[in-house]
């Protein structure tokens, strides 16, 4: 089980590096979308907590 997990992790790392090398613009767009999603989620949690306090 440990070997399979390690192989999958290495395969995923190679895929990510290949994607970044072959299309860096698209990779940058995906990272930006991911961070915007995380930011929106954090803001939503903050708004919810603020509403609970009020």
N, C-alpha and C positions, 0 to 999 in steps of 0.2 A: 504494500500500500504506500509506503514511504517513497519508493522508487517511482511509482506512477505519478505521485504528486509532484515530485521533483522534475520529471520529464514534462509534465503539463506546464509547470511554471517556466521552465526553460523555453518551451515552445511558444508560450505567450509572450515572453520577453523578446524572442526573435521576431515574432509577428509585429509587436509594437515598434521595434527598431526598424524593421523593413518598411512599415507604414510611414514612419517619420522621415526616413531617407528618401522614399520614392515620391511622397507628396507632402512636403513640409507645410504648405499653406493649408491643406485640408486638416492636417494634424493640429495646427495652431487653432483653427476654427473649432475643432472638437474640444480642445482644452478650454477655450474661452466659453463655449456653451456649458461645459461641465462646471466651471467656476461660477458662472452666472446662476446656474441651477442651485448650487450650494449656497450662494449668497441669498437667493430668493427664499430658500428654505429656512435659513438662519433668521432672516428678517421676519418671516411668518411666525416662527417660534417666539421671537422677541415681541412681536405685536400681541401674540396670544398671552404671553406671560404678563405683559403690561396691562392687558385687559383684565386678567385675573386679579391683579393687584388693585386696580381701580375699582 
